[in-house]
Amino acid sequence: LRRRGEALVPVDGDLCLFEAPGTGRDALRELANAGADKCGGICAVFAGCDGDGWQYILASRHVDLRSRARELNAAMAGRGGGSPEMIQGSAGASRKVLESLFGGGTNE
């Protein structure tokens, strides 16, 4: 995932990335931080989709995520929280909904 983070194309807005089920939280956090450095909004990283939904990590250098956590979790059917620069938790929304919330697509 380190190489993937280095290869991300800079964007002005949000960045939305999806990873395989079972990807470790530390690796997801590293990817989210790399994406936050390359986007002007929120870097949203989601891992795996199974009966329990998605794990997520959202990171930003420009948006206070802690102040928006409640709104974002409601939109994603999620639960979680964290710091102004990073929140993490779980989401039950579909991939299509998640893509629409964070820039309408992915950087894949």
N, C-alpha and C positions, 0 to 999 in steps of 0.2 A: 504493500500500500504506500510505502514511502515513495517509490518511483511514480506511482499513480498521482500522488500529491504534487510531486515536482512537475509532472507533465500537464497539470490542469491549465486550461486556457483562461487567462484573466477575463472577468466579466464585470460590467458596471453594476448589475443587480445581484439577485440571489443565485445560488448554485445548489443543485440538488443531485445527490449521489446515492446509489444503491449498492450494497455489498451482499455477499452470500450469507446465509444463515450460519451461525456459529463463529462469525468474525469477532475476535476479542474486543472488548471495550477499549483497551489501551490503543489498539490499532485504529479503531474508529475515531478515537479522540485525536490521534496524530493526523489522520486524514482530514478531519474537520478543521483542525488548526491550520493545516496547509491551505485548505480551501478558503478559510476566512482571510488569509493573507492575500488571496487572489480575487476576492470579490468585493463589491461595494455594498453588499447587503448582508444576507445571512447565508452561511454554508450549512446545508441540511444533509446529514448523512444517516441513512436508514440501512439496517441490516436484517436480512431474513424476513420472510413472511410465512408464518405458519398459523396454526389455529389461534395462537396468542397475539398475532399481529407483529409489529415491527419494534425493534430497539431503535432509539434515535439519539443523535447528538447534534445539537445546533450550536454553531459558533459564529461570532461576528466581532469585527473590530469597529463597527459603525453603528450598531443598534444595541440598545440596552435590553438584553434578552430577559433578564429577571423581571423587568417591568412589563414585558409582553408575554411572559410564560403562560398566564391564565388564558389569554386570548388565543395563543398558538395551540395550547393543549385542547381547548374547546374545538377549534377548527380541525384538529387531527384526531379527535376522539382519543386523546392521550392523557397521560399523567407524568409529571416530572417537574424538575426545577433545577436551580443551580445558581450561578453567578451572573453578573451583568454581561460577561463575554462568552459564557457557555452554559447551556442547560442540557439535561439528558433525561431520558425516561423511556416510556413505551407509548406506541400509538396504534390505534385500531383502524384507522382510515385505509382506504384502498390506495394502491400505488398511483392511480390516476388522480385522486384527490390530493395526495402529497405532492405530486409533480405540479399540479395547478397552483398550490399554495406557495411554492418556492421557485418562481420564475417560469413556470409552464413547461419545464423539461429538465433534461440532465446534461451534464458535461461528460459524456461517455464517448 
